[in-house]
């Protein structure tokens, strides 16, 4: 993809819901032509040092990052990206630990709801992640449902042929087993990122909020909280959505970032670096780009 952007500012490793360890994420990014990468695991910076070392080995730039999940009114899972953070900051590490504890409680609530719905779970994988100190997210819960043989006939009858299909059917917002986060607020997430020396960017706005007018109003509200930028360029955004976001960011003097949200080479949606469109607009990476 010679004409694709040479940056990709959201990716995930086995420290959250990605399929590969950080060093392999970086290696694949470099092989795909990424020159500026962010490892942005959910509510953790545990993989950043490994990613930084791998980036030096592969000759690419890597910005320390994190993706913080926050409930916001009717939207239970807004994501705020923090770039250029001090990933060793003690206050940041304390707050992320609290957010992961809240996430663990959420996972327990979803597991309980799945059991109430009559599902069994293959819990060995979940126990393994817990033993390793890694968070348990919805992809891991869906995989545990899919792996248990007692569910096979029911899943086939419902047309759920892989773990992502189970996740969509039962674990997304509005689905029968979904449970939301309780902390932090979006405003708190932005403040925590700023306190760690970073800039705060609203990730994939149209993934969480569908109505264009509501997206614009939400951007304005988040700017009041101190938001620094928008992930205008995203793999699932349409050209119209991208241009709308980029134009509003220019009006408000906000940064505009982009990503293909890499989770692994076998992921149904997020498997290929640099697969996002600028739709004729110029990114504004500002201090995120050290090159």
N, C-alpha and C positions, 0 to 999 in steps of 0.2 A: 504494500500500500504506500507507494512513494509520495502520494499527495496528501496522505492523512497527517493529522497533527503529530508532532514528534514528542508531545507530552501526554501523560495519562495519569491523572491526579486522584484516582481512587482505585485501590486494589486490596484484596483480602487474602489472608493466609490461614493456616491451621490454628492460629491464635484466636481467630473468631470463626467465621463461617466459610472460609476458603478451604480448598482441597489440598494445597501444597504448602510446605514450609517456606518461610520468607526468602531463603536463598534461591529456591527454585522459582518463586514468583519473579524475583529480580532477573534471574537468568533468562526466563521466557520473555520478559519485557524487553531486555536488551536485544535478544535475538529478533524480536518483532520490530526493532527500530525505535523503541522509546528512548529518548535522551534525557527526559525529566520525569521521574516517577514518584508517586506517593504510596507508601504502604499505610492504609487507613483502616486498621482493624477496628471492630466495634468495641468501644469502651475499654480498650487496652492499648498500651504501647509496648507490650512485651516483645514484639518481633522487630522493633525499629533498629536496635543495635545490630542484629544479624543482617537486616536489610541494608543498613549503611555499609557494613563490611563487604557485602556482596556487590553493592553498587560501585564501590571503589575497585573491586576486582574486575568488574565488567566495563568500567570506564564511563558510567552514566551518573547523572546527578539524582540524588534522592532527598526529598524534603520530609522531615519527621512529621507525622500526621496521626490523627485519630478521628474516628467517626462516632459521635455521641448521639444516642437515641433519646428523644424527649417527647412526652405527651404534650399536646397543645389543643385543648378544648375538644372539638369533635374529631380531631386527628390524633390517634393514640401513639403514632410512631414517626414523628418528624426527625430527620437526621441532620445534624450540624457537623460539618467537617472543620477540624482545626489544623491549620498548616503552620509550619515553622515554629512549633511549640518546643519548649525545653522538655524533652520526654523523660528527663530525670528529676523534674521538679517535684518535691515531696508533696506539696499541696495537690498538684494534679493527680499524682498517684493515689493519694487518699480518696479524692473525689471519684476517680474511676473505679476504685475498689468498691465504693458505696453503690455506684451505678450497676456494677456487675452483680452485687448482692441482690439488688432489686430485680435484675434480669433473672437471676436464679429463682427467685420467688415466683416470677412470672412463668418460668418454665414449669415449675412444680404445679402451678394452677392449670396450665394447659394440659399437662400429663393427666392430672386428676379429671379434667373434663373429658378427655379422650376415653378414659376408662369408664366414665359414666355413660358414654355413648356406645360402650360395648367393645372397644378395641383392647387388644393386648399389645405390649411393647417389648421389643427385644432390648432389654436394658443394659446389656453388657457394654455396648458402645457408649452409652451415656455414662455409666459408672467409670469407664476408662477415661473419658474426658474430665470428669470430676476429679479422679485420682491424679490426673496430670495438671490440675489447676486451670483447666481451660473452660471457657464458658459453654453452656448448653443453649443453643439457639433453636429456632423453629426448624431449620433444615435438619438438625440432628434428631429432633423429636419425630419429624416426618419419616426420616430414614428408619428409626426404631419401629415405627408402626408398620412400614412397608416390609421390614425384614422378618417380622414375626409370622410364622406359618399359619397361625390361627386366623389371621386376617385375610389370607390369600383369596378365598372364595368371595368374600364381601368386596374386597377392593376390585377384583376382576368384574364383578357384577356392576359396580359403580363406574367402571371405566378408568380406574386410577392405576396406571401402568408403571409409575415410577415415583420416587419420593417427592419430587417437585409437584406432581399432580396431587399428592396427598396434602402437601402444604397449602396449595391453593384452595382445595376443597374444604379443609378443616381449620387452617391456622392463620389465615390472613384476616384483616379487619372485616368484621361482619360474619365470619364463618363460625360454625357451632362451637369450636374449642378455643377460639381466640381469647387471649387475655392481654391487657395492655400494661405498659410500664406505669410507675407512679412518680419517679424522679429521673432526671431533673426537669425543670421547666426549660423552655427554649432560652429564655433570658438568662437563667443560671448557667446553661451550657456555654453560651457566648461569653459570659463573665469568666468562667473557669478557663476557657481557651485564652482569653486576653491576659488573665493573671499568669498564665504559663508562657507568655511572650508571643502568642500566635495570633493569626487572623482567622475569623470565623466566617464560614461559607455555608449557605443553605444548599444541601445536596438535593439533586434531582427533583426540583419543585413539583413538576407535573406527575411524578410518581405518587406523591402523597395527596396533592390537591388537584382536582380535575378541572374545575371551572377557571377560565382565564382571568376573569375579573377578581375572583377570590384569590388567585395566585398573586396578582398585582397588589391587592390590598394587604395580603399577608407579608409581602416583601416590605411594603411601607411600614407595617407594624414592627417587623423584625429590625428594620433600620433604626427604629426608635430604641431598640434594645442594644444597639451597637453593632449590628451585622455589617461585615466588611465586604461580602461578595455573594455571588450566586453561581451555582453550577449550571450555567446556561447551556453548555454543550454536553449532551448526555445521550447514550446509546438508544434510549427509547423515546427521546423527544422528537417530535416532528419538526420540519423546517419552520413552520409557522410558530410553534412554541419556542423554538430556539431564538428566532428573531424577536419575538415579543420580550423574552427575558433579557436578551442582550441590549435591546433598545432601552428598556427600563433601567438596566444597570448603568448605561451611559448617562441617562438623565440624572441618576442619583449618585454618579461618580463611584460606582461599586466595581470591585473586581469581578471578572468572569472567568470561570475555570471549566474544565471538561474532563470526562472520563468514559471509558467503556465498562467500568465497574467490574474488573476481572475477579472471578471467584475460582476459576480452574478450567483446564482445557476441555473437560467433559460437561461443564455446566450447560443447562439448556439455553440460557439467555446470555450469560456473562462469561464468555470463554475466549474472547479474542481482543488483544490490546489494540488501541488506536481506532476502534470501530465506532467512531462518532463523528458527526458532521458539524462544521462551523456555519453552515447555511449563509455563507457570504459575509459573516461578521468576523471581527478581529478580536481574539481573546485579550483580556487585560489581566495578566497574572501578577503584576506588581512585585511585591517582596517575596512571593511564593517561588519565583524563578531566580535562583542564585547565579545563573550562567552569565 
